[in-house]
Amino acid sequence: MFDSGNQIVLIVSVVLFGLGIVCLVLSIFILAKQAMNRNIQTIADATTKLADKGITDGVSGLVGNASLLIGSLNDLAKSNTGIGIFLVFLSILLFAGAYYFVKPYTGTLP
């Protein structure tokens, strides 16, 4: 099927580069989606106002639930950002791996 090892190395590098492109596109999509999704911020603001009202009215159960909701929303935002950033770094590693495999066959690249 393959005539030489050079073809296998070329196919591996093309696959790594393709996976890097896919990871980069996914990370851009995830980070852009989170930047455009301001509904979470609106809910967090409303919950903060609700917690402040609960503190002034002396309703301790309301404050506890509102605080739990704020913490959950913050964890959700952090995890989406973390996944996006992880995919960016993964795509960089895949690009570097593809470059590593192709570099001996180019001869002129630094």
Biopython code that builds the backbone (N, CA, C, O; Angstrom):
import numpy as np
from Bio.PDB.StructureBuilder import StructureBuilder

atoms = [
    (1, "MET", "N", (0.814, -1.187, 0.000)),
    (1, "MET", "CA", (0.000, 0.000, 0.000)),
    (1, "MET", "C", (0.865, 1.261, 0.000)),
    (1, "MET", "O", (0.631, 2.174, -0.792)),
    (2, "PHE", "N", (1.863, 1.313, 0.886)),
    (2, "PHE", "CA", (2.771, 2.449, 0.919)),
    (2, "PHE", "C", (4.089, 2.032, 0.295)),
    (2, "PHE", "O", (4.579, 0.930, 0.543)),
    (3, "ASP", "N", (4.665, 2.911, -0.514)),
    (3, "ASP", "CA", (5.919, 2.582, -1.186)),
    (3, "ASP", "C", (7.124, 2.754, -0.281)),
    (3, "ASP", "O", (8.111, 2.030, -0.413)),
    (4, "SER", "N", (7.051, 3.715, 0.643)),
    (4, "SER", "CA", (8.205, 3.940, 1.515)),
    (4, "SER", "C", (7.742, 4.494, 2.861)),
    (4, "SER", "O", (6.576, 4.829, 3.066)),
    (5, "GLY", "N", (8.700, 4.570, 3.749)),
    (5, "GLY", "CA", (8.417, 5.129, 5.067)),
    (5, "GLY", "C", (8.110, 6.612, 5.002)),
    (5, "GLY", "O", (7.427, 7.153, 5.872)),
    (6, "ASN", "N", (8.619, 7.271, 3.961)),
    (6, "ASN", "CA", (8.358, 8.700, 3.816)),
    (6, "ASN", "C", (6.861, 8.983, 3.648)),
    (6, "ASN", "O", (6.357, 9.986, 4.154)),
    (7, "GLN", "N", (6.172, 8.120, 2.954)),
    (7, "GLN", "CA", (4.735, 8.301, 2.769)),
    (7, "GLN", "C", (3.986, 8.147, 4.089)),
    (7, "GLN", "O", (3.036, 8.879, 4.364)),
    (8, "ILE", "N", (4.422, 7.191, 4.898)),
    (8, "ILE", "CA", (3.776, 6.996, 6.204)),
    (8, "ILE", "C", (3.980, 8.227, 7.083)),
    (8, "ILE", "O", (3.047, 8.693, 7.737)),
    (9, "VAL", "N", (5.208, 8.749, 7.094)),
    (9, "VAL", "CA", (5.497, 9.936, 7.892)),
    (9, "VAL", "C", (4.682, 11.124, 7.382)),
    (9, "VAL", "O", (4.177, 11.918, 8.175)),
    (10, "LEU", "N", (4.555, 11.243, 6.085)),
    (10, "LEU", "CA", (3.762, 12.337, 5.523)),
    (10, "LEU", "C", (2.291, 12.201, 5.908)),
    (10, "LEU", "O", (1.646, 13.194, 6.245)),
    (11, "ILE", "N", (1.761, 10.992, 5.860)),
    (11, "ILE", "CA", (0.359, 10.773, 6.230)),
    (11, "ILE", "C", (0.143, 11.069, 7.713)),
    (11, "ILE", "O", (-0.855, 11.687, 8.084)),
    (12, "VAL", "N", (1.076, 10.631, 8.560)),
    (12, "VAL", "CA", (0.956, 10.902, 10.004)),
    (12, "VAL", "C", (0.989, 12.410, 10.263)),
    (12, "VAL", "O", (0.212, 12.921, 11.069)),
    (13, "SER", "N", (1.882, 13.112, 9.585)),
    (13, "SER", "CA", (1.973, 14.558, 9.799)),
    (13, "SER", "C", (0.725, 15.275, 9.287)),
    (13, "SER", "O", (0.279, 16.243, 9.903)),
    (14, "VAL", "N", (0.157, 14.821, 8.176)),
    (14, "VAL", "CA", (-1.072, 15.430, 7.667)),
    (14, "VAL", "C", (-2.226, 15.170, 8.627)),
    (14, "VAL", "O", (-3.052, 16.054, 8.855)),
    (15, "VAL", "N", (-2.293, 13.963, 9.192)),
    (15, "VAL", "CA", (-3.353, 13.644, 10.152)),
    (15, "VAL", "C", (-3.197, 14.498, 11.413)),
    (15, "VAL", "O", (-4.184, 15.025, 11.926)),
    (16, "LEU", "N", (-1.976, 14.637, 11.912)),
    (16, "LEU", "CA", (-1.748, 15.484, 13.087)),
    (16, "LEU", "C", (-2.124, 16.938, 12.806)),
    (16, "LEU", "O", (-2.742, 17.602, 13.639)),
    (17, "PHE", "N", (-1.747, 17.419, 11.631)),
    (17, "PHE", "CA", (-2.089, 18.794, 11.272)),
    (17, "PHE", "C", (-3.607, 18.962, 11.163)),
    (17, "PHE", "O", (-4.151, 19.974, 11.606)),
    (18, "GLY", "N", (-4.282, 17.988, 10.584)),
    (18, "GLY", "CA", (-5.739, 18.041, 10.479)),
    (18, "GLY", "C", (-6.412, 18.022, 11.837)),
    (18, "GLY", "O", (-7.368, 18.762, 12.067)),
    (19, "LEU", "N", (-5.919, 17.179, 12.743)),
    (19, "LEU", "CA", (-6.470, 17.158, 14.104)),
    (19, "LEU", "C", (-6.211, 18.481, 14.821)),
    (19, "LEU", "O", (-7.045, 18.942, 15.602)),
    (20, "GLY", "N", (-5.055, 19.091, 14.555)),
    (20, "GLY", "CA", (-4.760, 20.399, 15.136)),
    (20, "GLY", "C", (-5.730, 21.462, 14.644)),
    (20, "GLY", "O", (-6.183, 22.303, 15.421)),
    (21, "ILE", "N", (-6.051, 21.426, 13.353)),
    (21, "ILE", "CA", (-7.026, 22.371, 12.795)),
    (21, "ILE", "C", (-8.391, 22.162, 13.444)),
    (21, "ILE", "O", (-9.062, 23.127, 13.811)),
    (22, "VAL", "N", (-8.802, 20.898, 13.587)),
    (22, "VAL", "CA", (-10.106, 20.598, 14.196)),
    (22, "VAL", "C", (-10.149, 21.106, 15.640)),
    (22, "VAL", "O", (-11.130, 21.729, 16.047)),
    (23, "CYS", "N", (-9.096, 20.844, 16.414)),
    (23, "CYS", "CA", (-9.053, 21.312, 17.802)),
    (23, "CYS", "C", (-9.072, 22.833, 17.880)),
    (23, "CYS", "O", (-9.726, 23.402, 18.754)),
    (24, "LEU", "N", (-8.361, 23.491, 16.977)),
    (24, "LEU", "CA", (-8.333, 24.950, 16.983)),
    (24, "LEU", "C", (-9.702, 25.531, 16.651)),
    (24, "LEU", "O", (-10.136, 26.494, 17.285)),
    (25, "VAL", "N", (-10.383, 24.960, 15.669)),
    (25, "VAL", "CA", (-11.719, 25.439, 15.308)),
    (25, "VAL", "C", (-12.694, 25.211, 16.464)),
    (25, "VAL", "O", (-13.502, 26.086, 16.776)),
    (26, "LEU", "N", (-12.620, 24.037, 17.103)),
    (26, "LEU", "CA", (-13.497, 23.773, 18.250)),
    (26, "LEU", "C", (-13.234, 24.740, 19.395)),
    (26, "LEU", "O", (-14.173, 25.225, 20.026)),
    (27, "SER", "N", (-11.980, 25.021, 19.664)),
    (27, "SER", "CA", (-11.668, 25.935, 20.761)),
    (27, "SER", "C", (-12.160, 27.346, 20.451)),
    (27, "SER", "O", (-12.673, 28.030, 21.337)),
    (28, "ILE", "N", (-12.008, 27.784, 19.213)),
    (28, "ILE", "CA", (-12.511, 29.103, 18.841)),
    (28, "ILE", "C", (-14.025, 29.146, 18.989)),
    (28, "ILE", "O", (-14.577, 30.130, 19.481)),
    (29, "PHE", "N", (-14.695, 28.080, 18.563)),
    (29, "PHE", "CA", (-16.151, 28.017, 18.683)),
    (29, "PHE", "C", (-16.584, 28.064, 20.144)),
    (29, "PHE", "O", (-17.512, 28.796, 20.490)),
    (30, "ILE", "N", (-15.924, 27.296, 21.002)),
    (30, "ILE", "CA", (-16.292, 27.255, 22.426)),
    (30, "ILE", "C", (-16.060, 28.608, 23.087)),
    (30, "ILE", "O", (-16.916, 29.095, 23.826)),
    (31, "LEU", "N", (-14.903, 29.219, 22.821)),
    (31, "LEU", "CA", (-14.605, 30.502, 23.454)),
    (31, "LEU", "C", (-15.495, 31.622, 22.917)),
    (31, "LEU", "O", (-15.895, 32.506, 23.675)),
    (32, "ALA", "N", (-15.808, 31.597, 21.623)),
    (32, "ALA", "CA", (-16.689, 32.616, 21.058)),
    (32, "ALA", "C", (-18.115, 32.450, 21.564)),
    (32, "ALA", "O", (-18.809, 33.432, 21.830)),
    (33, "LYS", "N", (-18.547, 31.196, 21.695)),
    (33, "LYS", "CA", (-19.899, 30.929, 22.191)),
    (33, "LYS", "C", (-20.052, 31.443, 23.616)),
    (33, "LYS", "O", (-21.086, 32.011, 23.969)),
    (34, "GLN", "N", (-19.033, 31.246, 24.425)),
    (34, "GLN", "CA", (-19.115, 31.716, 25.802)),
    (34, "GLN", "C", (-19.068, 33.232, 25.866)),
    (34, "GLN", "O", (-19.735, 33.837, 26.706)),
    (35, "ALA", "N", (-18.288, 33.854, 24.989)),
    (35, "ALA", "CA", (-18.210, 35.315, 24.994)),
    (35, "ALA", "C", (-19.543, 35.935, 24.578)),
    (35, "ALA", "O", (-19.917, 37.000, 25.070)),
    (36, "MET", "N", (-20.255, 35.270, 23.676)),
    (36, "MET", "CA", (-21.538, 35.804, 23.223)),
    (36, "MET", "C", (-22.677, 35.480, 24.183)),
    (36, "MET", "O", (-23.713, 36.144, 24.162)),
    (37, "ASN", "N", (-22.495, 34.475, 25.015)),
    (37, "ASN", "CA", (-23.570, 34.056, 25.906)),
    (37, "ASN", "C", (-23.541, 34.891, 27.179)),
    (37, "ASN", "O", (-22.847, 34.550, 28.138)),
    (38, "ARG", "N", (-24.274, 35.953, 27.184)),
    (38, "ARG", "CA", (-24.315, 36.838, 28.347)),
    (38, "ARG", "C", (-25.495, 36.525, 29.256)),
    (38, "ARG", "O", (-25.706, 37.218, 30.252)),
    (39, "ASN", "N", (-26.262, 35.499, 28.932)),
    (39, "ASN", "CA", (-27.391, 35.142, 29.787)),
    (39, "ASN", "C", (-26.925, 34.682, 31.158)),
    (39, "ASN", "O", (-27.584, 34.943, 32.164)),
    (40, "ILE", "N", (-25.805, 34.008, 31.196)),
    (40, "ILE", "CA", (-25.265, 33.556, 32.481)),
    (40, "ILE", "C", (-24.932, 34.757, 33.354)),
    (40, "ILE", "O", (-25.195, 34.752, 34.556)),
    (41, "GLN", "N", (-24.354, 35.785, 32.742)),
    (41, "GLN", "CA", (-24.023, 36.987, 33.506)),
    (41, "GLN", "C", (-25.282, 37.672, 34.023)),
    (41, "GLN", "O", (-25.295, 38.190, 35.140)),
    (42, "THR", "N", (-26.336, 37.676, 33.217)),
    (42, "THR", "CA", (-27.592, 38.276, 33.654)),
    (42, "THR", "C", (-28.179, 37.526, 34.842)),
    (42, "THR", "O", (-28.656, 38.139, 35.798)),
    (43, "ILE", "N", (-28.141, 36.194, 34.777)),
    (43, "ILE", "CA", (-28.651, 35.381, 35.882)),
    (43, "ILE", "C", (-27.811, 35.605, 37.140)),
    (43, "ILE", "O", (-28.344, 35.688, 38.246)),
    (44, "ALA", "N", (-26.505, 35.700, 36.960)),
    (44, "ALA", "CA", (-25.638, 35.927, 38.117)),
    (44, "ALA", "C", (-25.921, 37.282, 38.755)),
    (44, "ALA", "O", (-25.939, 37.396, 39.981)),
    (45, "ASP", "N", (-26.138, 38.300, 37.944)),
    (45, "ASP", "CA", (-26.459, 39.624, 38.493)),
    (45, "ASP", "C", (-27.782, 39.606, 39.248)),
    (45, "ASP", "O", (-27.895, 40.176, 40.333)),
    (46, "ALA", "N", (-28.781, 38.948, 38.666)),
    (46, "ALA", "CA", (-30.080, 38.869, 39.330)),
    (46, "ALA", "C", (-29.979, 38.087, 40.638)),
    (46, "ALA", "O", (-30.620, 38.442, 41.627)),
    (47, "THR", "N", (-29.176, 37.028, 40.644)),
    (47, "THR", "CA", (-29.000, 36.230, 41.854)),
    (47, "THR", "C", (-28.284, 37.029, 42.932)),
    (47, "THR", "O", (-28.611, 36.911, 44.113)),
    (48, "THR", "N", (-27.318, 37.835, 42.539)),
    (48, "THR", "CA", (-26.613, 38.684, 43.500)),
    (48, "THR", "C", (-27.576, 39.683, 44.137)),
    (48, "THR", "O", (-27.536, 39.908, 45.347)),
    (49, "LYS", "N", (-28.430, 40.273, 43.325)),
    (49, "LYS", "CA", (-29.429, 41.206, 43.867)),
    (49, "LYS", "C", (-30.376, 40.482, 44.819)),
    (49, "LYS", "O", (-30.759, 41.019, 45.859)),
    (50, "LEU", "N", (-30.751, 39.243, 44.447)),
    (50, "LEU", "CA", (-31.638, 38.447, 45.290)),
    (50, "LEU", "C", (-30.966, 38.118, 46.618)),
    (50, "LEU", "O", (-31.606, 38.150, 47.670)),
    (51, "ALA", "N", (-29.665, 37.800, 46.566)),
    (51, "ALA", "CA", (-28.935, 37.495, 47.799)),
    (51, "ALA", "C", (-28.838, 38.732, 48.687)),
    (51, "ALA", "O", (-28.981, 38.640, 49.906)),
    (52, "ASP", "N", (-28.593, 39.887, 48.072)),
    (52, "ASP", "CA", (-28.532, 41.123, 48.861)),
    (52, "ASP", "C", (-29.872, 41.417, 49.533)),
    (52, "ASP", "O", (-29.912, 41.837, 50.690)),
    (53, "LYS", "N", (-30.961, 41.197, 48.810)),
    (53, "LYS", "CA", (-32.295, 41.406, 49.385)),
    (53, "LYS", "C", (-32.539, 40.421, 50.524)),
    (53, "LYS", "O", (-33.145, 40.768, 51.537)),
    (54, "GLY", "N", (-32.056, 39.177, 50.346)),
    (54, "GLY", "CA", (-32.220, 38.182, 51.403)),
    (54, "GLY", "C", (-31.455, 38.538, 52.650)),
    (54, "GLY", "O", (-31.917, 38.270, 53.759)),
    (55, "ILE", "N", (-30.287, 39.142, 52.490)),
    (55, "ILE", "CA", (-29.487, 39.543, 53.651)),
    (55, "ILE", "C", (-30.194, 40.676, 54.394)),
    (55, "ILE", "O", (-30.265, 40.665, 55.623)),
    (56, "THR", "N", (-30.714, 41.650, 53.650)),
    (56, "THR", "CA", (-31.364, 42.780, 54.324)),
    (56, "THR", "C", (-32.678, 42.378, 54.966)),
    (56, "THR", "O", (-33.072, 42.959, 55.978)),
    (57, "ASP", "N", (-33.365, 41.394, 54.401)),
    (57, "ASP", "CA", (-34.634, 40.952, 54.974)),
    (57, "ASP", "C", (-34.463, 39.868, 56.026)),
    (57, "ASP", "O", (-35.426, 39.503, 56.700)),
    (58, "GLY", "N", (-33.255, 39.353, 56.175)),
    (58, "GLY", "CA", (-33.001, 38.342, 57.190)),
    (58, "GLY", "C", (-33.440, 36.947, 56.792)),
    (58, "GLY", "O", (-33.731, 36.127, 57.663)),
    (59, "VAL", "N", (-33.497, 36.659, 55.531)),
    (59, "VAL", "CA", (-33.902, 35.335, 55.069)),
    (59, "VAL", "C", (-32.620, 34.545, 54.770)),
    (59, "VAL", "O", (-32.018, 34.708, 53.709)),
    (60, "SER", "N", (-32.217, 33.709, 55.692)),
    (60, "SER", "CA", (-30.932, 33.022, 55.558)),
    (60, "SER", "C", (-30.972, 31.907, 54.520)),
    (60, "SER", "O", (-29.974, 31.670, 53.840)),
    (61, "GLY", "N", (-32.093, 31.225, 54.385)),
    (61, "GLY", "CA", (-32.177, 30.153, 53.392)),
    (61, "GLY", "C", (-32.065, 30.670, 51.980)),
    (61, "GLY", "O", (-31.454, 30.025, 51.128)),
    (62, "LEU", "N", (-32.644, 31.820, 51.720)),
    (62, "LEU", "CA", (-32.572, 32.445, 50.403)),
    (62, "LEU", "C", (-31.141, 32.817, 50.059)),
    (62, "LEU", "O", (-30.710, 32.649, 48.918)),
    (63, "VAL", "N", (-30.414, 33.313, 51.026)),
    (63, "VAL", "CA", (-29.027, 33.709, 50.814)),
    (63, "VAL", "C", (-28.161, 32.489, 50.511)),
    (63, "VAL", "O", (-27.302, 32.534, 49.630)),
    (64, "GLY", "N", (-28.391, 31.410, 51.238)),
    (64, "GLY", "CA", (-27.605, 30.200, 51.004)),
    (64, "GLY", "C", (-27.835, 29.632, 49.623)),
    (64, "GLY", "O", (-26.881, 29.241, 48.951)),
    (65, "ASN", "N", (-29.079, 29.578, 49.185)),
    (65, "ASN", "CA", (-29.381, 29.058, 47.849)),
    (65, "ASN", "C", (-28.851, 29.964, 46.753)),
    (65, "ASN", "O", (-28.355, 29.485, 45.733)),
    (66, "ALA", "N", (-28.952, 31.272, 46.958)),
    (66, "ALA", "CA", (-28.436, 32.210, 45.966)),
    (66, "ALA", "C", (-26.918, 32.100, 45.865)),
    (66, "ALA", "O", (-26.364, 32.161, 44.767)),
    (67, "SER", "N", (-26.248, 31.940, 46.988)),
    (67, "SER", "CA", (-24.795, 31.791, 46.975)),
    (67, "SER", "C", (-24.377, 30.509, 46.251)),
    (67, "SER", "O", (-23.388, 30.495, 45.519)),
    (68, "LEU", "N", (-25.132, 29.448, 46.463)),
    (68, "LEU", "CA", (-24.863, 28.191, 45.775)),
    (68, "LEU", "C", (-25.044, 28.342, 44.270)),
    (68, "LEU", "O", (-24.259, 27.801, 43.492)),
    (69, "LEU", "N", (-26.070, 29.072, 43.859)),
    (69, "LEU", "CA", (-26.307, 29.304, 42.439)),
    (69, "LEU", "C", (-25.191, 30.131, 41.822)),
    (69, "LEU", "O", (-24.753, 29.834, 40.711)),
    (70, "ILE", "N", (-24.726, 31.150, 42.508)),
    (70, "ILE", "CA", (-23.619, 31.970, 42.005)),
    (70, "ILE", "C", (-22.358, 31.123, 41.858)),
    (70, "ILE", "O", (-21.656, 31.229, 40.852)),
    (71, "GLY", "N", (-22.070, 30.298, 42.834)),
    (71, "GLY", "CA", (-20.903, 29.418, 42.746)),
    (71, "GLY", "C", (-20.995, 28.452, 41.583)),
    (71, "GLY", "O", (-20.005, 28.208, 40.893)),
    (72, "SER", "N", (-22.174, 27.903, 41.363)),
    (72, "SER", "CA", (-22.361, 26.978, 40.237)),
    (72, "SER", "C", (-22.186, 27.671, 38.899)),
    (72, "SER", "O", (-21.588, 27.108, 37.982)),
    (73, "LEU", "N", (-22.699, 28.882, 38.778)),
    (73, "LEU", "CA", (-22.541, 29.634, 37.528)),
    (73, "LEU", "C", (-21.076, 29.985, 37.282)),
    (73, "LEU", "O", (-20.611, 29.934, 36.144)),
    (74, "ASN", "N", (-20.355, 30.335, 38.328)),
    (74, "ASN", "CA", (-18.930, 30.642, 38.163)),
    (74, "ASN", "C", (-18.144, 29.401, 37.745)),
    (74, "ASN", "O", (-17.257, 29.479, 36.895)),
    (75, "ASP", "N", (-18.473, 28.253, 38.349)),
    (75, "ASP", "CA", (-17.798, 27.011, 37.962)),
    (75, "ASP", "C", (-18.096, 26.651, 36.515)),
    (75, "ASP", "O", (-17.218, 26.165, 35.802)),
    (76, "LEU", "N", (-19.325, 26.883, 36.078)),
    (76, "LEU", "CA", (-19.693, 26.605, 34.689)),
    (76, "LEU", "C", (-18.894, 27.476, 33.736)),
    (76, "LEU", "O", (-18.388, 26.985, 32.727)),
    (77, "ALA", "N", (-18.776, 28.754, 34.039)),
    (77, "ALA", "CA", (-18.026, 29.662, 33.176)),
    (77, "ALA", "C", (-16.551, 29.287, 33.140)),
    (77, "ALA", "O", (-15.922, 29.326, 32.083)),
    (78, "LYS", "N", (-16.003, 28.927, 34.285)),
    (78, "LYS", "CA", (-14.591, 28.550, 34.339)),
    (78, "LYS", "C", (-14.331, 27.271, 33.566)),
    (78, "LYS", "O", (-13.314, 27.167, 32.880)),
    (79, "SER", "N", (-15.221, 26.295, 33.659)),
    (79, "SER", "CA", (-14.983, 25.031, 32.970)),
    (79, "SER", "C", (-15.064, 25.196, 31.460)),
    (79, "SER", "O", (-14.284, 24.575, 30.738)),
    (80, "ASN", "N", (-15.988, 26.018, 30.957)),
    (80, "ASN", "CA", (-16.056, 26.257, 29.521)),
    (80, "ASN", "C", (-14.807, 26.962, 29.021)),
    (80, "ASN", "O", (-14.282, 26.623, 27.960)),
    (81, "THR", "N", (-14.335, 27.927, 29.768)),
    (81, "THR", "CA", (-13.109, 28.619, 29.388)),
    (81, "THR", "C", (-11.922, 27.673, 29.447)),
    (81, "THR", "O", (-11.057, 27.697, 28.571)),
    (82, "GLY", "N", (-11.880, 26.845, 30.474)),
    (82, "GLY", "CA", (-10.785, 25.884, 30.599)),
    (82, "GLY", "C", (-10.746, 24.894, 29.452)),
    (82, "GLY", "O", (-9.670, 24.564, 28.953)),
    (83, "ILE", "N", (-11.896, 24.420, 29.033)),
    (83, "ILE", "CA", (-11.947, 23.486, 27.906)),
    (83, "ILE", "C", (-11.460, 24.170, 26.637)),
    (83, "ILE", "O", (-10.695, 23.583, 25.872)),
    (84, "GLY", "N", (-11.892, 25.396, 26.408)),
    (84, "GLY", "CA", (-11.454, 26.126, 25.217)),
    (84, "GLY", "C", (-9.953, 26.354, 25.203)),
    (84, "GLY", "O", (-9.304, 26.165, 24.174)),
    (85, "ILE", "N", (-9.397, 26.760, 26.338)),
    (85, "ILE", "CA", (-7.953, 27.006, 26.408)),
    (85, "ILE", "C", (-7.175, 25.701, 26.278)),
    (85, "ILE", "O", (-6.123, 25.670, 25.639)),
    (86, "PHE", "N", (-7.683, 24.623, 26.878)),
    (86, "PHE", "CA", (-7.031, 23.327, 26.728)),
    (86, "PHE", "C", (-6.987, 22.902, 25.268)),
    (86, "PHE", "O", (-5.968, 22.388, 24.807)),
    (87, "LEU", "N", (-8.064, 23.108, 24.542)),
    (87, "LEU", "CA", (-8.083, 22.743, 23.129)),
    (87, "LEU", "C", (-7.119, 23.603, 22.309)),
    (87, "LEU", "O", (-6.545, 23.118, 21.333)),
    (88, "VAL", "N", (-6.932, 24.857, 22.683)),
    (88, "VAL", "CA", (-5.950, 25.698, 21.991)),
    (88, "VAL", "C", (-4.550, 25.128, 22.185)),
    (88, "VAL", "O", (-3.788, 25.007, 21.226)),
    (89, "PHE", "N", (-4.209, 24.776, 23.429)),
    (89, "PHE", "CA", (-2.885, 24.212, 23.687)),
    (89, "PHE", "C", (-2.713, 22.848, 23.018)),
    (89, "PHE", "O", (-1.627, 22.529, 22.534)),
    (90, "LEU", "N", (-3.766, 22.053, 22.990)),
    (90, "LEU", "CA", (-3.699, 20.766, 22.302)),
    (90, "LEU", "C", (-3.460, 20.954, 20.816)),
    (90, "LEU", "O", (-2.690, 20.205, 20.215)),
    (91, "SER", "N", (-4.099, 21.931, 20.220)),
    (91, "SER", "CA", (-3.885, 22.177, 18.790)),
    (91, "SER", "C", (-2.450, 22.635, 18.528)),
    (91, "SER", "O", (-1.855, 22.266, 17.515)),
    (92, "ILE", "N", (-1.899, 23.431, 19.429)),
    (92, "ILE", "CA", (-0.505, 23.850, 19.273)),
    (92, "ILE", "C", (0.425, 22.646, 19.350)),
    (92, "ILE", "O", (1.378, 22.552, 18.577)),
    (93, "LEU", "N", (0.163, 21.728, 20.270)),
    (93, "LEU", "CA", (0.978, 20.516, 20.374)),
    (93, "LEU", "C", (0.852, 19.647, 19.120)),
    (93, "LEU", "O", (1.839, 19.074, 18.660)),
    (94, "LEU", "N", (-0.342, 19.550, 18.577)),
    (94, "LEU", "CA", (-0.527, 18.762, 17.356)),
    (94, "LEU", "C", (0.188, 19.403, 16.173)),
    (94, "LEU", "O", (0.776, 18.698, 15.353)),
    (95, "PHE", "N", (0.146, 20.720, 16.075)),
    (95, "PHE", "CA", (0.887, 21.413, 15.014)),
    (95, "PHE", "C", (2.389, 21.182, 15.169)),
    (95, "PHE", "O", (3.092, 20.948, 14.185)),
    (96, "ALA", "N", (2.878, 21.249, 16.415)),
    (96, "ALA", "CA", (4.301, 21.022, 16.669)),
    (96, "ALA", "C", (4.693, 19.588, 16.313)),
    (96, "ALA", "O", (5.773, 19.359, 15.768)),
    (97, "GLY", "N", (3.823, 18.622, 16.617)),
    (97, "GLY", "CA", (4.101, 17.236, 16.255)),
    (97, "GLY", "C", (4.149, 17.034, 14.758)),
    (97, "GLY", "O", (5.009, 16.311, 14.257)),
    (98, "ALA", "N", (3.242, 17.659, 14.039)),
    (98, "ALA", "CA", (3.252, 17.564, 12.571)),
    (98, "ALA", "C", (4.526, 18.186, 12.014)),
    (98, "ALA", "O", (5.136, 17.639, 11.095)),
    (99, "TYR", "N", (4.927, 19.323, 12.566)),
    (99, "TYR", "CA", (6.170, 19.971, 12.128)),
    (99, "TYR", "C", (7.378, 19.093, 12.431)),
    (99, "TYR", "O", (8.300, 18.998, 11.620)),
    (100, "TYR", "N", (7.374, 18.457, 13.588)),
    (100, "TYR", "CA", (8.479, 17.580, 13.981)),
    (100, "TYR", "C", (8.646, 16.424, 12.993)),
    (100, "TYR", "O", (9.771, 16.053, 12.657)),
    (101, "PHE", "N", (7.529, 15.854, 12.525)),
    (101, "PHE", "CA", (7.614, 14.744, 11.584)),
    (101, "PHE", "C", (8.037, 15.199, 10.191)),
    (101, "PHE", "O", (8.719, 14.452, 9.489)),
    (102, "VAL", "N", (7.660, 16.379, 9.782)),
    (102, "VAL", "CA", (7.942, 16.845, 8.416)),
    (102, "VAL", "C", (9.321, 17.506, 8.312)),
    (102, "VAL", "O", (9.920, 17.517, 7.236)),
    (103, "LYS", "N", (9.817, 18.043, 9.397)),
    (103, "LYS", "CA", (11.060, 18.823, 9.382)),
    (103, "LYS", "C", (12.238, 18.089, 8.735)),
    (103, "LYS", "O", (12.933, 18.717, 7.936)),
    (104, "PRO", "N", (12.515, 16.825, 9.012)),
    (104, "PRO", "CA", (13.679, 16.187, 8.368)),
    (104, "PRO", "C", (13.559, 16.069, 6.859)),
    (104, "PRO", "O", (14.573, 15.910, 6.180)),
    (105, "TYR", "N", (12.369, 16.141, 6.322)),
    (105, "TYR", "CA", (12.180, 15.956, 4.886)),
    (105, "TYR", "C", (12.159, 17.266, 4.118)),
    (105, "TYR", "O", (12.166, 17.266, 2.887)),
    (106, "THR", "N", (12.135, 18.372, 4.828)),
    (106, "THR", "CA", (12.109, 19.657, 4.133)),
    (106, "THR", "C", (13.509, 20.176, 3.860)),
    (106, "THR", "O", (13.761, 20.694, 2.772)),
    (107, "GLY", "N", (14.421, 20.056, 4.803)),
    (107, "GLY", "CA", (15.807, 20.427, 4.605)),
    (107, "GLY", "C", (16.087, 21.897, 4.755)),
    (107, "GLY", "O", (17.191, 22.255, 5.167)),
    (108, "THR", "N", (15.155, 22.766, 4.447)),
    (108, "THR", "CA", (15.437, 24.189, 4.504)),
    (108, "THR", "C", (14.750, 24.919, 5.636)),
    (108, "THR", "O", (15.071, 26.076, 5.906)),
    (109, "LEU", "N", (13.813, 24.272, 6.304)),
    (109, "LEU", "CA", (13.126, 24.948, 7.401)),
    (109, "LEU", "C", (14.033, 25.019, 8.627)),
    (109, "LEU", "O", (14.832, 24.112, 8.858)),
    (110, "PRO", "N", (13.917, 26.082, 9.407)),
    (110, "PRO", "CA", (14.778, 26.211, 10.603)),
    (110, "PRO", "C", (14.381, 25.241, 11.695)),
    (110, "PRO", "O", (15.001, 25.222, 12.759)),
]
sb = StructureBuilder()
sb.init_structure("model")
sb.init_model(0)
sb.init_chain("A")
sb.init_seg("    ")
for serial, (resi, resn, name, xyz) in enumerate(atoms, 1):
    if name == "N":
        sb.init_residue(resn, " ", resi, " ")
    sb.init_atom(name, np.array(xyz, "f"), 0.0, 1.0, " ", f" {name:<3s}", serial, name[0])
structure = sb.get_structure()
